[in-house]
Amino acid sequence: MAQKKAKKQVTVTVRQTGSSTRRPQDQYATLVGLGLGRIGKQKTLEDTPSVRGMIRKVAHMVEIVEG
């Protein structure tokens, strides 16, 4: 029986640097979707096109710590 090879999971770590106060609701929802919500909070996520798009949407409020 053939065995499936496990793909190496690539991750990206993001840190929130800006406040979500007085921002549009969709930007706040994007931060929550990334697992953020407070300044200084970090989250390690799987590096997928959808996560990259979310990071791009709130790029002015987050920074990539590790790529």
JOLINLIN-V437919 format. One record per residue. N is the residue number from 1. RES is the residue in three letters. OMEGA is omega in whole degrees, 0 to 359 (none if undefined). NEAR is the number of other C-alpha atoms within 12 Angstrom. Layout:
<<N/RES/OMEGA/NEAR> <N/RES/OMEGA/NEAR>>
This chain:
<<1/MET/180/3> <2/ALA/179/4> <3/GLN/178/5> <4/LYS/177/6> <5/LYS/179/6> <6/ALA/177/6> <7/LYS/177/6> <8/LYS/183/8> <9/GLN/179/11> <10/VAL/183/15> <11/THR/176/19> <12/VAL/179/23> <13/THR/180/25> <14/VAL/178/34> <15/ARG/178/31> <16/GLN/182/31> <17/THR/182/22> <18/GLY/181/23> <19/SER/177/22> <20/SER/178/24> <21/THR/179/15> <22/ARG/175/10> <23/ARG/177/16> <24/PRO/183/14> <25/GLN/181/13> <26/ASP/177/15> <27/GLN/176/27> <28/TYR/180/25> <29/ALA/178/19> <30/THR/177/28> <31/LEU/178/38> <32/VAL/178/20> <33/GLY/177/20> <34/LEU/181/34> <35/GLY/179/24> <36/LEU/179/32> <37/GLY/178/27> <38/ARG/177/21> <39/ILE/179/20> <40/GLY/180/18> <41/LYS/180/24> <42/GLN/178/23> <43/LYS/175/29> <44/THR/186/22> <45/LEU/174/27> <46/GLU/183/19> <47/ASP/179/23> <48/THR/178/15> <49/PRO/180/14> <50/SER/178/15> <51/VAL/178/27> <52/ARG/178/24> <53/GLY/177/16> <54/MET/178/28> <55/ILE/180/32> <56/ARG/182/20> <57/LYS/181/22> <58/VAL/184/34> <59/ALA/180/21> <60/HIS/181/19> <61/MET/181/30> <62/VAL/172/33> <63/GLU/177/26> <64/ILE/182/27> <65/VAL/178/18> <66/GLU/182/16> <67/GLY/none/16>>
